[in-house]
Amino acid sequence: MNIKLLGNRVLLKRDAVCRELKSGIILPEIAGEKPIRATVVFTGPKSGVTPEQSVLIGRFSGIDLSIDDEVYIMVQENEILAIVEEAI
């Protein structure tokens, strides 16, 4: 993919989140009222996040883009609610 983001824009890939019921059925979690967890793919030159960071964004943040049969979300950096850091 060849894409150049401008300013503080960030291209994200939504993380697949599922939950398993006691019966063993696996349900994809619909965003509902919860923030969406996503991974940073590309950033503009003025962005403070870096590729491969995990972030939280609001349910209605950004715009959906289809690139090479994949769906991405493009947001302004100020639409990112938090950076998720995994405990080691």
KALINDA-V907750 format. One record per helix or strand of 3 or more residues. SS is the DSSP state (hx for helix, st for strand). FROM is the first residue (numbers start at 0). TO is the last residue. Records with the same first field share a line. If there is no record, write none. Layout:
SS->FROM-TO, FROM-TO
This chain:
st->8-13, 17-19, 25-27, 35-42, 53-56, 62-66, 69-75, 79-83
hx->76-78
